[in-house]
Amino acid sequence: MNVEEAIDIDYDRAIEVIKSEDYELYGRDLRILVPDAKQEIYFQLSESQDTIKAPTKEDKLYYFFIDAHDYTWSEYYSFYSIGELVYRLHFFSQIPYVGIYIAGFVAFFFLLAIVSGVIIHWKKIVSNFYVFRPKAKAKTIWTDAHTALGVIGLPFQFVFAVTSCFLCMSIFVLAPASLIYNGDQDKLLEEVRPMMRTYELGQPTENIGSLNGFMEDVQSRWEGFTPVQVYIRNYGTDNMMFQVDGMLMNQKKFVAHGRAIYDVASRELIAEKLPDEPNYLEGVEATVRALHFGDWGGYPLKMVYFILALITCFVIISGVLIWLTAREKKNISASQRLFNRKVGHSFIAICMSLYPVTAFAMIVARVLPRSMDDSRQSLLYLAFFIVGTIVTLFFRFKRSNYFTTKYTLLSGAVLGLLIPIVNGLISGNWVWTMIAQNQVEIALVDLIWIGMSAIVLFTLTKIKKPEPLSPSHKELLAQQKEEFTAESTSQTETEKPMKYKIAILWLASAIGYILHGMYGLYGVYYHENMMMDDATGHVPLSHHLWRVGLEGLAFLFSVLCLEVKVRWFYWTAFTWAILQGMFNVYHFFTALMYEASNVSEIVALAVMVLISIFLIKAFREWNKELIVWIEK
C-alpha cells in the first residue's frame, strides 16, 4: 500500500450533520480533508459571501471534525491531541502571524549550517566516513559517529531544509511575483494554487441533489486515484461547484496530481487537470510537499524519514558536544569557558527534555476526555510547554550534561512504556488487539514507543559517567572574578557605573510604551473608530496587566537597579529585558504587516526595538560589575 487509503465518505450525510448544528451553509465554501488513519473528516467553513442574509451563527471561519464512522460532530478542540500540537509546533503556529516565518528562518539557518559544514569538511568528508573506532576514547567515538551519521543523513537534511524554507517562506517568493500581476493577489494565487480559486456568488437554489456521485465519477475516471481534498464552492447557489483534488500513484510520474471540478446544477464536469498532465507551478509545490512529508512512498518511507530525523537529532547534539569539548582549553578565558558551558547546558537541557515531556504530554492527551472545549488545548499546552519549561530549567541549572542525558532518557523510556498501557486501559486498544483488527497505523505508534524505550534502556546500561570537567564551575567563577577585577581597575575614574545607563534605558522603555499608546490613539483625531466590539466602558483586568507589565515594570526596574545589587534581581531584570525585546520585535513586524500606514507607530516601535538591543547589551556589561562588587 503506497498511501493511506481514504474510506468512502457519505458527503450528503456529513452535510446534514453540519446543518443540524445550526450552521448556515448558503454562500460559504467548504473545504474537506479526506480522513487518514485518524478516521476523522476535517471540515472548514469559509465566511459567507452573502452579506445580506443573516446567518444562524456568527458569520466567520469555522473548522471542526466529523467522525468517519458514525458521523458525529465535534469541535476542533475536542480532538486536539499531542499530534496536532507537535504538528503546529513544527512551524511555530502557536506564535500568531509570524510563527511560520520564524520557522522558515530557522530552516534557512539549518540549510546554511549544512552547506557551510560540507564546505569546511569537504576534503576529509569521504575518508573520515569510513573511519569508526568503537574502542577508542569517548571523544573519538562521538566524532566518528557524528561524521558517519552526518554523511548518511546529509541528503535528507538538505532536502528537509530546502523544502522547509520553501513552505515557510513562500511569501518572499510570491512578493516579487505579485509585481507581474500588478498587485492582483487573487489572480496570482489562482495561477500558483488553482485549487484555491473562488467564484462569484450565484442565485439561491434548493435543487442541490446528491454529492456522492461526483466522487464516484472521479475515481472511475482515474484508476488508483486517491482524493486528498474536496472543495464545495458557493453552497446553495445555482453555480455551486464540487471540486476534488488528489494524487494518482503510478510508476510513470513522481507526483501525479489531478483535479476535477463539477457543476452541481448540471451534474457535468466543467474542468479537469489530468494527473499525467504537466503543470510547472503546481508540480513544483506538489513535489516540494511530497518530499517534505514523505507522502510519495507510503509508511515504509515515513519510517525511513523517522529514522533519518532521529539521526539528524544525534548529529546536531553530538556536534554541540564536540564543539564544547574543543573549547575546554587553558588558553580560553574563564568568562568565555563559562559562557560556552552555559550554552551547552542550555542546549542539552532543551533538546533532551523534549523526549520525556512529549511522552508525558501524550499520556495527558490520552487521559483527558474528548468531551471538552478549548480547555483541552490549554491543558495540553500546560503539559507540554509549562512542564517542559520547568523540566528544562531544572536540568539547565544542574549544570551536568551527563545528569541531564541519563535522567531524561530514563524518564522518557519509562513514560514511553506507559503510553501503550494507558492507551489500552482507556480505550481497550491493546497492541495485539489493534494488529488483529488490522489497525496497523495506530498500533505502529505504540510499537514505536515500546521499541524506542527498549533501545534507550539498553543504551543507559552502556553509559559511563565521565571525568568531571577541570577546572570546576566554582573554580571558573573565581577566575572570572579575578579577570573582571583586573579589567575594572584598568578603567578610568571618569567612567560611570553601568547601572546608571541601564536605569536610563529602562526609563526610556517606559516612556516609549507611553508614546506608543499615544500614537495608537492618533487615528482618533482623524475620525478613526477605535471602539472595540462589545465595549462597555469597563477596562478588562487583562488590559491593566498589560500596562503594568510593560510600563509599570519598566519604571520599577529603572528605580531598583540603582539600589539593588543581588544576583537574583539581575537575572530577573535581564530575563524580563529579553522577553520585552522579543515582544517589541514581534510587535514591530506585525505592525509592518498589518498597519503599514501608521507610520508614527511603526517608528515608535522601531525605537523600542533599538532600546531593547542596547538594554540587553548593557546588562552583559553590568554582570561584570556585579561580580566584582559581590567579590569585594
N, C-alpha and C positions, 0 to 999 in steps of 0.2 A: 504494500500500500504506500503510495507516494505522498499523499497529504491526508489530513483528517477528512473523512467523508462527511458531507453535510447531510443531515437527516431530512426527510420530507417535511415541509412546513405547510401547514394549513393557514395561508395568509388571510383568508376570509374570516376564519375563527379568531385569529390574532387581532384583526381589525375590530371585531365585535367586542373583544375583551377590552380594548382601549376605549371604545365608545362607552362601555359600561362604567368606566372610571370617570365619566363626565368630561372627557377631553373633546373639544370641538375640533374636528379634523378639516373642516372646509377651508380651503385656501392654503393649507400647510403642505410642506414637503416632508415625507417620511423617509428616513434613512434606516435601513435594516442590515445588521451584520449577521450573516448566517452563522449558526452556532457551531462550535468545535467540540472538543471533549467536555467542556463545561455544560453543554446542553442547555444553554440559556440564550435566547434571542434578544439581541440588543436593539432597542428602538430609540431613534432620536427624532423629535418633532420640531420642525422649524417654527419660527413665528409666522402667523398667518399673513398672507399678502392682502387680505381684505381688511381694510382699516375701518369699515363702517359697521359690519355685522359684529355685534357684541359676543365675544366668546364665553362659553360656560365657565372656563377657568381663566386665570390671568394669561394674557397673550404674551408668551415668552418661550424661550427654548426649553424643551423638556427632554429628559432621557431616563429610560427605565428598562427593566428586563421583563420578559415573559418566558415562563418555563416551556421548554420544547416538548414536554410530555403531556402535562395536564393543563397547560395554557393558563396558569395562574399568574397574575400581575404582581409585581413587586417593585419598590423604588430602587434606584441605583444604589443607595447606601445600604439597603438590606443585604445586598450581595457583595458589599465591599470587603475584599479579602486581602491577605498579605500579598497575593499575586498581583492584584490591582495596585496596591501600594508600591510594590517594588517596580512594577511596570511604569507607573507615573514618576517614581523617583529616578528612573532610568534617564529621563530628560528633564528632571527638576520641575515637574509640573506643580509641585507644592509651592513654588515661588511664582506668584502671579506675573503674567505678562512677559517677564524677562528670563524666566527659568530655562526655557528651551534654548535661548541664546547663550546662557551661561554654559549649558551642557555642550553646545556647539563649540564654544571657545575651549572648553576642557578637551574635547575631541581633537581640536586643532593643535593644541599643545602636545597632546599624546602623539599625533602624527608627526609633529616637529621633533619630538624625542626619538621616535622610531627612525626617522630619516637621518638625524644627526648621529644617532648611535651606530647606524650602519656605516656612515661615512668615517667615523672615528675608528671603528674596529674592522674596516674593510680588508686591510692587509692580512689580518690574522683570523678572520671570521671562519674560513674553511678549515685551516689547520687546527684551530682550537676546538672546532666542533667534534673532532674525532678523539679529543683528549678527555678522559674521565678517570680520575684517581680516587676510587672509593675508600682506600685505606690511608689516604693522606690526612693531614690535619683539617679541622672543620672549615677554616677559611678557604682552603684549596677545593674542598668538596662543593662548598657554596658557589665558588667561582666557576668550576667546571659545569655544575648543574645549571647555573644561570646562563652560561654560554650555549650549552647544548639545547636546552629547552627554549631559550630565546630564539635560536635559529629555526627550531621546529615550528614555533608559533608565530614566526615573523610574517608569513603570508596572511594568516588570519588576522593578526593585529593590524597590519597595513590596510586590509580590506575593511575591517571594522571601523578604523579611524576615518578613512576616506568617506565611507557611507554615512557615518555619524555626522561628519561635517556637512555633507550634502543635505541630509534630512533635517538637521537642526538649524542650519544657517542658509536655507534656501532663499530667505528674504534678500540676502546680498546678491543672489543670482537673479532674482526677479526684479530688483530695483533698477538695474541698468536696462533690463528687457522692457520695462514699462515705458521707456523713452521711445521705443519703436512703435508702441501703440498709443503715443501721445497721452500717456497717463490714464488710459482707459483700463482699469484693473479688471473689470468684468470680462472684457474681450481677451485680455491676456490670460486669465485663468481658464477661459473656455478653450484656448489653444493648448495650454500646458496640461490642464486637467479637464478633458471633455466630460468626464463623468460627473463633474460638479456643475454642469450647465443648468441654468434655470430658465423657465418660460413665463411669459406674461399670463396673468390670471384670466381664465375664461369665464363663461357664464355658469351659474349653478345648475346642476343636473342631479336627478335622483336615479337615473339609469346607469348604474356602475357595473353591475354584474359581478361574476366571479373573477378573482385574480389568480387563482391557482393554475388555470390553463396556460398562462403565459410562461410560467417556469417549466411546465411540461414540454411546451413547444421549443424552448431554448435547448433543453437537454436532449430532445430528439434531433435537433439540427446538428449539434456537435457532440459526437460520442466521446465520453471521457471528460466532458466539461464540468468543472466544479465551481458553482456560484460562490462568490465571496461577499458581495454587497448588492443590495436591492434598493432602488430608489423609487418612490411613488411621488410623482410631481403633481402639484395643483389638485390635491384630493377634492373630489366632489364637484368638479367642473367639467365642461364639455371638451376641454383639451387636456384631460388627465392622462399622464404618461406612466407606464410601468417599465422600469429600466433595470436590467440585470448586468452586472459586471462580474467577471470571473476568469479563471485560468483553465487552460487546456493542457494537461500533462501528456507530452509526447516526446519522442526521441528526435524530432526534426528541428525543434527550436528550443532554446534555453528558456525563454519566457514567452509563452503564447497567451496573450491577454485578449479576451473577447468581450464584446458588448452588444446587447440587443435592446432596442427601445420600441415599445409597443404603444399605439394609441388605444386607450381603453374603450373609447366610444365605438370606434370602427372595428376593434379587435384585430387590427392589421399591424404588421411590422413596418415601421416607418424609417428606421435607420439601424444599421448594424456595423460593427467593426469585427471582421473575421479574425479569429485567433492567429492565423498564419499571415495575416496582412501586416506588412511592416509599417511602423509609425515611430519616427525617431524620438519625438518628445515623450510619448507615453512609454516607449521602450526603455528609455534611459531611466525614468523614475521606477518603472516596474522592475528593471534589472537591479537597481540600487536597493530597493526594498527586499527583493528576493535574496540578494547577497547578505544584507544586514541581518535579516531574521531567519535565514536558512530555510525558507519555505519551499525551495525547489527540490529538496532531497528527502522529505519526509522525516520520520522520527530517527532513523539511523544518522542522518546528517545533523539533526538537532543535538543528538548525543555527542557527536564529534565536536560540534560548536561548544557544548557544555564543557567537555574535557579541555579543549583549547582555551576556553575562558579561565578555567582553573590554572592551567599552565601559565597564562598571562599574569594572573594574580601572583603566582610563585615568582615569576621573573621580576615583577615590579618590587615585591617585598625583598627578595634576595638582593636585588640591585641596590636598594636603600641600605641594607645591612653591610654589603661590601663597601659602599660609599662611606658609611660610618667608621668601619674598621680602618679604611685607608687614611682617615683623618684623625686617628688617635696617635699623633706623633708629637715628640717633645718640642719640635720647632714651631708648633702651632700654639698661639697664645691661649691662656686659660679661659679667657672670655669666649674665644671662638670655639674651643672644645666644649665648653658648657652649652653654647648655643647649638652646636651640632648634636650633642646628646639630647637636648630638649626636642629638637626636630625629630630625631629618631624615635624617642619615647612617644611623642605625639602621633607620629605616623603609624607606628606599630600598634599603638593602642586603638586608633581609629579603625585600621584595617582588620585587626584580629577580633575586635569586639563585634564586628558585623556578623560573624558566624554564630555565636550564641544568641545574640539579640534577634537575628532573623528567625532562628528556631523557636525562641520564646514567643515572638510575635505571631508565628504560625500556630502555635498551640493556643494562644489567646484568641486568634481568629476562629479556631475550630470550636472553642468552648462557648464563645458568645452566641446567643440565639439569633436566628435570622430575622425574627420579628422585631427589628429595631429600626429607628430612624437614623438620622445622620450622627447620632451619638455613637453608633458602631464605628464610624470612621474616626471619631475623636478618641475612642478608647484604643483603637489600633495605633493612632498617632502617639498616644501616651506610651503604649507598649514598645513601640519601635524607636521613636525619636527621643522621648524623655528618658526612658530606661536606658536607651543606647548612649545618651549623653552622660548619664550618671556612671554607667559602666566604663565608658571611655575615660572620664576624668579620674576614676578610681585607679585604673591601670596606668594612666599617664603619670600620676604623682607617686606611684610605686617606684618609678624610675628603674625598672628592671625589665628588659625585653624578654629575658628567659621566663620570669614570673608571668608576664603578660601572655606569652605564647603558650606556656604549659596550661594555665588555668582557663584561658579562652577556648583552647582545643578540648580540654576535659569537659568543661560545662557545655560546650557546643555538641560534643558527642553524646553526652547524657540526654540533653534536651532533644537531640535528633532521634535517639531511640524512643523517646516518649511520644513523638509525633504520630507514628502508626498505631501506637497503643491508644492514645487519646482519640484518634480518628475511629478506631474500631469500637471503643466503648461508647462513643456518642452516636455514631451513625450505623454501626454494625458492619461497616465496610472493612473487614479484615483483609489482609493481602491475599490470602488463599481464596477468600470469597470473591473478591474482585477478579482474580485470574480465572476462576471457574465460570464467572458470568461474562468473561471476555471484556472486562473493563480495564484493558491493558494500560490505557493512558493514565488513569487515576492511580492504578496500582504502581505504576512506574515511579510516581512521586515518593510513595512510602519506601519503595525498594532503594531509591537513590539515597534517601536519608539513612536507611539501615546500612547500606554499603559505605557511605562516607563516614558514618560513626565507627564502623568496624576498622576502616583504614586508619582513622585518626587515633583510635585506642591502641592499635598496633604501633603506630608511629610514636606515641607517647612512651612506650616501653623502650624505645631506642634513643630518646633524648637524654643527653647528659648535661649536667649543669656546668657551664663554662667557668673559667677562672674569672674572679672579679676584676673589673677594669682598674687599671693603675695609671694615674692617681685616682682615688675615690672621688665621689661627688663633693664631700666636705673638704678634701684637700684642694680640689679645683676652686671651690668657693674662696678658700683662704688665699690662693694665688691670685684670684681675680681681684680681691680686695686690695692686695698689695699693688697690683697693676693700676687700679683706679686711684689709689692713694698717690702713687708716683705721678700719675697723669694730672691729678688735681693740684698738686704742689707746683707743677710747672706752669699752671695758668697764672695770668696776671691778676693783680688785686682788683683791677677795674672791671673784671668780668662779673656779671650778675648771676646769682643762683638761678638754675633752670626753673625753679618753682614759680618765679615771677612771670616768666614767659608763658608757662602753662596756664597760670591763672588768667592772664590776658586773653589767651586763646579760648579758654572756657567761656569767658565773658563775651568774647566776640561770637562764639557759637550761640549763646543765649540771645544776643541782640539779633543775630542772623535769623533765628527762628521767629522772632517777633516781626522782623521786617518781611519775612516770607509770608506770614499770616496777613500782614497789611497788603502786600502785593496780590495775594489771593483774593482779597476783597476789592481790588482795584476796579474790577469789572462792574461793580455795583454803581459806580459813578457814571457809567455809560449805559445804565438801564439793563444790565445783565441780571437775569433772575438767578439768585443764589440760594433760594429756599430749598431745603431738602424735602423729599417726599415724606408725608406723614409727620411733618414738623408740628410740634405742639407748643413751642416756646420754652420747653424744658430741655436743658442741655444734658445729654446722657452722661452717665458716670464714666464710660469708656473715653469720651472726648476730653473730660477733665484729666483723666490719667495720661492721655497723650500729651497734653500741655505740661503737666507736672513732669512727666518723663523726659521731655525734650528741653523745655525752657527751665523748669524748676531744678532739675538735676544739674544742668549746665551751670546755673548760678551757684548751687550748693558746692559743686566741686571747685568752682573758682575761688570760693572763700576757704574751704577746708584745706586745699593744697598749700595755702600759705601758713597753716598752723600745724597740720598733721604730718608726722614723719614716721609712719609704720608701714611694714610691708603689705599687710592685708589691704590698707587703703590704696596703696599704689596699684596693686593688681585689680582691685575693684574699679578704680577710675580708669585704668588702662583698658580693661575689658570693655567698659561702657564706651570709651572713646572709639574702640574698634567697631563695636556694634552700631554706634551712631554714624561712623564713617560709612559703613556698609549700607545703612538706611539712606544716607544722603546720596550715595552713588545710585542706588536703586531709584530713589525719587527723581533724581536728575534725568535719568534715561527714560523713565515713564513720562515725565513732563515733555521731553523732546518728542516722544512718540504720539502723545495724545493731547498736548496743549502747546503745540509749536507756536501758536500765535501769541501766547502770553510771554512776551519777551522779558518783561521785568521779573517775572517769577523764575524763569529759566536762568537769568543772570544771577539772581539771588542764590539759587540752588548751586550754581557753578562755584560761587564764592564759598558756600558752605562746604563743598567737596574739598576745595583748596585749604580751608581752615582745618578740616579733619586730617588732611595729609600732614600739615605742619604740626598738629597736635600729637599725632601718633609718633612722629619723628622726635618731637621734644620729650615725650615720655621715655624713649630709649636713652636719651642723654640724662634725664633725671634719675634713671635707675642707677647710673654710675655714682651720682652724688649721694643717693640714699645709702648705697653700700658703704661708701667712705664714712658718711655721718654715723651710721649704726656701729661701725667698727670703732670709731672714736668714743 
